[in-house]
Amino acid sequence: TLVEMLNHLYSSFDKITDDLKIEKIKSIGDSYECISGLPSNAENHAEVMIQACFKFVDIIHATNSMKKYPPLHCRIGVHSGPVFGM
């Protein structure tokens, strides 16, 4: 089911964010939002986020190869810059 698939994906994404010390902000429906470099500053925050993005895509490809669910496509957006009000 859709819920099982999202649970599989988000559980995998949660492990990636935990391993890379990235903060998960929220997941809503099929959207997963996370941030690198907060709450503690990290010089390599952008590189870490890009590593996470590649790992997220690997999870999507692995899920597609299982052929248990309909094929998935993803869109990833990355922003890098100052956070105001922090």
N, CA, C and O atoms as a GROMACS GRO file, in nm:
protein
  344
    1THR      N    1   0.083  -0.119   0.000
    1THR     CA    2   0.000   0.000   0.000
    1THR      C    3   0.088   0.125   0.000
    1THR      O    4   0.209   0.119   0.021
    2LEU      N    5   0.024   0.238  -0.024
    2LEU     CA    6   0.095   0.365  -0.025
    2LEU      C    7   0.157   0.394   0.112
    2LEU      O    8   0.270   0.442   0.120
    3VAL      N    9   0.082   0.365   0.218
    3VAL     CA   10   0.133   0.391   0.353
    3VAL      C   11   0.256   0.305   0.382
    3VAL      O   12   0.352   0.354   0.442
    4GLU      N   13   0.254   0.179   0.342
    4GLU     CA   14   0.370   0.091   0.362
    4GLU      C   15   0.492   0.143   0.287
    4GLU      O   16   0.603   0.143   0.340
    5MET      N   17   0.470   0.187   0.163
    5MET     CA   18   0.580   0.238   0.081
    5MET      C   19   0.641   0.363   0.146
    5MET      O   20   0.763   0.373   0.158
    6LEU      N   21   0.556   0.458   0.186
    6LEU     CA   22   0.607   0.580   0.250
    6LEU      C   23   0.678   0.548   0.381
    6LEU      O   24   0.779   0.610   0.413
    7ASN      N   25   0.626   0.453   0.457
    7ASN     CA   26   0.691   0.412   0.581
    7ASN      C   27   0.830   0.355   0.553
    7ASN      O   28   0.926   0.386   0.623
    8HIS      N   29   0.840   0.272   0.450
    8HIS     CA   30   0.969   0.215   0.409
    8HIS      C   31   1.067   0.327   0.371
    8HIS      O   32   1.181   0.329   0.417
    9LEU      N   33   1.021   0.420   0.288
    9LEU     CA   34   1.108   0.529   0.242
    9LEU      C   35   1.148   0.619   0.357
    9LEU      O   36   1.267   0.649   0.374
   10TYR      N   37   1.053   0.663   0.436
   10TYR     CA   38   1.083   0.758   0.543
   10TYR      C   39   1.167   0.695   0.653
   10TYR      O   40   1.249   0.763   0.714
   11SER      N   41   1.147   0.568   0.679
   11SER     CA   42   1.234   0.499   0.776
   11SER      C   43   1.378   0.496   0.725
   11SER      O   44   1.472   0.516   0.801
   12SER      N   45   1.393   0.471   0.596
   12SER     CA   46   1.527   0.471   0.535
   12SER      C   47   1.587   0.611   0.537
   12SER      O   48   1.705   0.628   0.568
   13PHE      N   49   1.507   0.712   0.504
   13PHE     CA   50   1.555   0.850   0.506
   13PHE      C   51   1.592   0.892   0.648
   13PHE      O   52   1.693   0.961   0.668
   14ASP      N   53   1.512   0.851   0.746
   14ASP     CA   54   1.542   0.884   0.886
   14ASP      C   55   1.677   0.828   0.927
   14ASP      O   56   1.753   0.894   0.998
   15LYS      N   57   1.709   0.707   0.883
   15LYS     CA   58   1.838   0.647   0.917
   15LYS      C   59   1.952   0.727   0.854
   15LYS      O   60   2.055   0.750   0.918
   16ILE      N   61   1.933   0.770   0.731
   16ILE     CA   62   2.035   0.851   0.663
   16ILE      C   63   2.057   0.982   0.738
   16ILE      O   64   2.171   1.020   0.765
   17THR      N   65   1.949   1.050   0.773
   17THR     CA   66   1.963   1.178   0.843
   17THR      C   67   2.027   1.159   0.980
   17THR      O   68   2.108   1.241   1.022
   18ASP      N   69   1.993   1.050   1.049
   18ASP     CA   70   2.057   1.021   1.178
   18ASP      C   71   2.207   0.998   1.160
   18ASP      O   72   2.288   1.053   1.234
   19ASP      N   73   2.242   0.916   1.062
   19ASP     CA   74   2.383   0.883   1.039
   19ASP      C   75   2.467   1.006   1.002
   19ASP      O   76   2.582   1.017   1.042
   20LEU      N   77   2.407   1.098   0.925
   20LEU     CA   78   2.481   1.216   0.878
   20LEU      C   79   2.462   1.338   0.969
   20LEU      O   80   2.513   1.446   0.939
   21LYS      N   81   2.390   1.321   1.080
   21LYS     CA   82   2.366   1.430   1.176
   21LYS      C   83   2.290   1.547   1.110
   21LYS      O   84   2.321   1.664   1.132
   22ILE      N   85   2.192   1.510   1.028
   22ILE     CA   86   2.104   1.607   0.964
   22ILE      C   87   1.974   1.609   1.044
   22ILE      O   88   1.928   1.506   1.092
   23GLU      N   89   1.917   1.727   1.058
   23GLU     CA   90   1.794   1.743   1.136
   23GLU      C   91   1.672   1.730   1.045
   23GLU      O   92   1.656   1.805   0.950
   24LYS      N   93   1.586   1.633   1.077
   24LYS     CA   94   1.461   1.620   1.003
   24LYS      C   95   1.366   1.728   1.055
   24LYS      O   96   1.346   1.742   1.176
   25ILE      N   97   1.308   1.804   0.964
   25ILE     CA   98   1.213   1.908   1.002
   25ILE      C   99   1.072   1.851   1.006
   25ILE      O  100   1.003   1.861   1.108
   26LYS      N  101   1.030   1.791   0.895
   26LYS     CA  102   0.896   1.733   0.891
   26LYS      C  103   0.880   1.646   0.766
   26LYS      O  104   0.956   1.657   0.670
   27SER      N  105   0.781   1.562   0.771
   27SER     CA  106   0.737   1.490   0.652
   27SER      C  107   0.586   1.506   0.645
   27SER      O  108   0.514   1.483   0.742
   28ILE      N  109   0.540   1.546   0.528
   28ILE     CA  110   0.396   1.564   0.505
   28ILE      C  111   0.363   1.495   0.375
   28ILE      O  112   0.413   1.534   0.268
   29GLY      N  113   0.279   1.393   0.383
   29GLY     CA  114   0.243   1.320   0.262
   29GLY      C  115   0.366   1.261   0.198
   29GLY      O  116   0.434   1.178   0.258
   30ASP      N  117   0.395   1.304   0.076
   30ASP     CA  118   0.512   1.251   0.006
   30ASP      C  119   0.628   1.350   0.008
   30ASP      O  120   0.717   1.343  -0.077
   31SER      N  121   0.628   1.442   0.103
   31SER     CA  122   0.734   1.542   0.115
   31SER      C  123   0.816   1.516   0.241
   31SER      O  124   0.762   1.492   0.348
   32TYR      N  125   0.949   1.522   0.226
   32TYR     CA  126   1.042   1.498   0.338
   32TYR      C  127   1.135   1.618   0.345
   32TYR      O  128   1.209   1.646   0.250
   33GLU      N  129   1.133   1.690   0.456
   33GLU     CA  130   1.211   1.813   0.470
   33GLU      C  131   1.314   1.798   0.581
   33GLU      O  132   1.281   1.755   0.692
   34CYS      N  133   1.439   1.833   0.549
   34CYS     CA  134   1.546   1.823   0.649
   34CYS      C  135   1.646   1.936   0.628
   34CYS      O  136   1.646   2.004   0.525
   35ILE      N  137   1.733   1.955   0.729
   35ILE     CA  138   1.827   2.066   0.726
   35ILE      C  139   1.962   2.021   0.780
   35ILE      O  140   1.969   1.940   0.873
   36SER      N  141   2.068   2.072   0.721
   36SER     CA  142   2.204   2.041   0.764
   36SER      C  143   2.269   2.169   0.815
   36SER      O  144   2.249   2.276   0.758
   37GLY      N  145   2.347   2.158   0.921
   37GLY     CA  146   2.418   2.274   0.975
   37GLY      C  147   2.345   2.344   1.086
   37GLY      O  148   2.393   2.446   1.136
   38LEU      N  149   2.231   2.293   1.128
   38LEU     CA  150   2.158   2.346   1.242
   38LEU      C  151   2.113   2.230   1.329
   38LEU      O  152   2.087   2.124   1.273
   39PRO      N  153   2.102   2.240   1.456
   39PRO     CA  154   2.118   2.361   1.535
   39PRO      C  155   2.264   2.400   1.560
   39PRO      O  156   2.292   2.514   1.598
   40SER      N  157   2.357   2.308   1.539
   40SER     CA  158   2.498   2.346   1.556
   40SER      C  159   2.561   2.365   1.418
   40SER      O  160   2.537   2.286   1.327
   41ASN      N  161   2.640   2.469   1.404
   41ASN     CA  162   2.702   2.502   1.277
   41ASN      C  163   2.802   2.394   1.235
   41ASN      O  164   2.874   2.339   1.318
   42ALA      N  165   2.804   2.365   1.107
   42ALA     CA  166   2.900   2.270   1.051
   42ALA      C  167   2.956   2.331   0.923
   42ALA      O  168   2.880   2.374   0.836
   43GLU      N  169   3.086   2.336   0.913
   43GLU     CA  170   3.151   2.396   0.795
   43GLU      C  171   3.113   2.324   0.666
   43GLU      O  172   3.102   2.386   0.561
   44ASN      N  173   3.093   2.193   0.674
   44ASN     CA  174   3.066   2.112   0.555
   44ASN      C  175   2.917   2.080   0.539
   44ASN      O  176   2.882   1.977   0.480
   45HIS      N  177   2.830   2.167   0.590
   45HIS     CA  178   2.687   2.138   0.588
   45HIS      C  179   2.633   2.114   0.448
   45HIS      O  180   2.547   2.027   0.430
   46ALA      N  181   2.681   2.187   0.348
   46ALA     CA  182   2.631   2.169   0.212
   46ALA      C  183   2.673   2.033   0.155
   46ALA      O  184   2.594   1.965   0.091
   47GLU      N  185   2.800   1.996   0.180
   47GLU     CA  186   2.848   1.866   0.132
   47GLU      C  187   2.771   1.751   0.196
   47GLU      O  188   2.737   1.653   0.130
   48VAL      N  189   2.743   1.765   0.325
   48VAL     CA  190   2.669   1.660   0.396
   48VAL      C  191   2.528   1.647   0.339
   48VAL      O  192   2.477   1.536   0.322
   49MET      N  193   2.465   1.760   0.309
   49MET     CA  194   2.330   1.755   0.253
   49MET      C  195   2.330   1.690   0.115
   49MET      O  196   2.240   1.612   0.083
   50ILE      N  197   2.429   1.720   0.034
   50ILE     CA  198   2.437   1.658  -0.099
   50ILE      C  199   2.460   1.508  -0.086
   50ILE      O  200   2.403   1.429  -0.162
   51GLN      N  201   2.544   1.467   0.011
   51GLN     CA  202   2.561   1.323   0.036
   51GLN      C  203   2.427   1.259   0.069
   51GLN      O  204   2.395   1.152   0.017
   52ALA      N  205   2.350   1.324   0.154
   52ALA     CA  206   2.218   1.272   0.191
   52ALA      C  207   2.128   1.261   0.068
   52ALA      O  208   2.057   1.162   0.051
   53CYS      N  209   2.132   1.362  -0.019
   53CYS     CA  210   2.048   1.360  -0.139
   53CYS      C  211   2.082   1.240  -0.228
   53CYS      O  212   1.992   1.172  -0.278
   54PHE      N  213   2.211   1.215  -0.246
   54PHE     CA  214   2.250   1.098  -0.326
   54PHE      C  215   2.202   0.969  -0.261
   54PHE      O  216   2.160   0.876  -0.330
   55LYS      N  217   2.210   0.961  -0.130
   55LYS     CA  218   2.162   0.842  -0.059
   55LYS      C  219   2.010   0.829  -0.071
   55LYS      O  220   1.959   0.717  -0.084
   56PHE      N  221   1.938   0.940  -0.066
   56PHE     CA  222   1.792   0.936  -0.085
   56PHE      C  223   1.759   0.879  -0.223
   56PHE      O  224   1.671   0.794  -0.237
   57VAL      N  225   1.830   0.925  -0.325
   57VAL     CA  226   1.806   0.877  -0.460
   57VAL      C  227   1.838   0.727  -0.470
   57VAL      O  228   1.767   0.652  -0.536
   58ASP      N  229   1.946   0.683  -0.403
   58ASP     CA  230   1.978   0.540  -0.401
   58ASP      C  231   1.864   0.458  -0.341
   58ASP      O  232   1.832   0.350  -0.390
   59ILE      N  233   1.802   0.510  -0.235
   59ILE     CA  234   1.688   0.442  -0.173
   59ILE      C  235   1.571   0.434  -0.270
   59ILE      O  236   1.505   0.331  -0.281
   60ILE      N  237   1.545   0.543  -0.342
   60ILE     CA  238   1.437   0.543  -0.442
   60ILE      C  239   1.464   0.438  -0.549
   60ILE      O  240   1.374   0.362  -0.586
   61HIS      N  241   1.587   0.433  -0.599
   61HIS     CA  242   1.623   0.333  -0.702
   61HIS      C  243   1.609   0.191  -0.648
   61HIS      O  244   1.558   0.103  -0.717
   62ALA      N  245   1.654   0.169  -0.526
   62ALA     CA  246   1.644   0.035  -0.465
   62ALA      C  247   1.498  -0.004  -0.447
   62ALA      O  248   1.461  -0.120  -0.470
   63THR      N  249   1.415   0.090  -0.407
   63THR     CA  250   1.272   0.063  -0.391
   63THR      C  251   1.209   0.030  -0.526
   63THR      O  252   1.127  -0.061  -0.536
   64ASN      N  253   1.248   0.104  -0.628
   64ASN     CA  254   1.195   0.075  -0.763
   64ASN      C  255   1.238  -0.064  -0.812
   64ASN      O  256   1.161  -0.132  -0.878
   65SER      N  257   1.360  -0.105  -0.779
   65SER     CA  258   1.408  -0.235  -0.826
   65SER      C  259   1.339  -0.351  -0.756
   65SER      O  260   1.340  -0.463  -0.806
   66MET      N  261   1.277  -0.326  -0.639
   66MET     CA  262   1.202  -0.430  -0.569
   66MET      C  263   1.076  -0.470  -0.646
   66MET      O  264   1.024  -0.580  -0.630
   67LYS      N  265   1.026  -0.376  -0.729
   67LYS     CA  266   0.905  -0.396  -0.808
   67LYS      C  267   0.784  -0.434  -0.722
   67LYS      O  268   0.690  -0.498  -0.769
   68LYS      N  269   0.790  -0.393  -0.596
   68LYS     CA  270   0.679  -0.419  -0.503
   68LYS      C  271   0.576  -0.307  -0.510
   68LYS      O  272   0.458  -0.327  -0.482
   69TYR      N  273   0.622  -0.188  -0.549
   69TYR     CA  274   0.537  -0.070  -0.556
   69TYR      C  275   0.546  -0.012  -0.697
   69TYR      O  276   0.636  -0.046  -0.773
   70PRO      N  277   0.452   0.074  -0.732
   70PRO     CA  278   0.465   0.142  -0.862
   70PRO      C  279   0.595   0.222  -0.866
   70PRO      O  280   0.645   0.265  -0.762
   71PRO      N  281   0.652   0.243  -0.985
   71PRO     CA  282   0.778   0.316  -0.994
   71PRO      C  283   0.767   0.456  -0.934
   71PRO      O  284   0.667   0.526  -0.950
   72LEU      N  285   0.871   0.495  -0.865
   72LEU     CA  286   0.875   0.625  -0.798
   72LEU      C  287   0.967   0.721  -0.873
   72LEU      O  288   1.067   0.681  -0.932
   73HIS      N  289   0.932   0.846  -0.868
   73HIS     CA  290   1.015   0.954  -0.920
   73HIS      C  291   1.031   1.052  -0.806
   73HIS      O  292   0.942   1.064  -0.721
   74CYS      N  293   1.141   1.123  -0.804
   74CYS     CA  294   1.159   1.219  -0.695
   74CYS      C  295   1.212   1.350  -0.748
   74CYS      O  296   1.272   1.358  -0.856
   75ARG      N  297   1.189   1.452  -0.672
   75ARG     CA  298   1.241   1.586  -0.700
   75ARG      C  299   1.308   1.633  -0.571
   75ARG      O  300   1.248   1.630  -0.464
   76ILE      N  301   1.432   1.677  -0.584
   76ILE     CA  302   1.508   1.720  -0.467
   76ILE      C  303   1.548   1.865  -0.489
   76ILE      O  304   1.598   1.902  -0.595
   77GLY      N  305   1.527   1.945  -0.386
   77GLY     CA  306   1.569   2.085  -0.389
   77GLY      C  307   1.664   2.111  -0.274
   77GLY      O  308   1.642   2.064  -0.163
   78VAL      N  309   1.769   2.186  -0.301
   78VAL     CA  310   1.868   2.218  -0.198
   78VAL      C  311   1.890   2.369  -0.199
   78VAL      O  312   1.910   2.430  -0.304
   79HIS      N  313   1.885   2.427  -0.083
   79HIS     CA  314   1.916   2.569  -0.066
   79HIS      C  315   2.031   2.581   0.031
   79HIS      O  316   2.036   2.509   0.131
   80SER      N  317   2.123   2.670   0.003
   80SER     CA  318   2.235   2.693   0.093
   80SER      C  319   2.247   2.842   0.117
   80SER      O  320   2.251   2.921   0.023
   81GLY      N  321   2.253   2.879   0.242
   81GLY     CA  322   2.268   3.019   0.275
   81GLY      C  323   2.234   3.044   0.420
   81GLY      O  324   2.205   2.950   0.494
   82PRO      N  325   2.237   3.169   0.461
   82PRO     CA  326   2.214   3.201   0.601
   82PRO      C  327   2.068   3.180   0.641
   82PRO      O  328   1.977   3.189   0.558
   83VAL      N  329   2.049   3.150   0.768
   83VAL     CA  330   1.916   3.140   0.826
   83VAL      C  331   1.898   3.263   0.913
   83VAL      O  332   1.975   3.285   1.006
   84PHE      N  333   1.800   3.342   0.884
   84PHE     CA  334   1.778   3.466   0.957
   84PHE      C  335   1.697   3.439   1.083
   84PHE      O  336   1.610   3.352   1.085
   85GLY      N  337   1.725   3.514   1.186
   85GLY     CA  338   1.651   3.502   1.312
   85GLY      C  339   1.706   3.394   1.403
   85GLY      O  340   1.644   3.362   1.504
   86MET      N  341   1.820   3.336   1.369
   86MET     CA  342   1.878   3.231   1.454
   86MET      C  343   1.989   3.291   1.536
   86MET      O  344   2.052   3.220   1.615
   0.00000   0.00000   0.00000
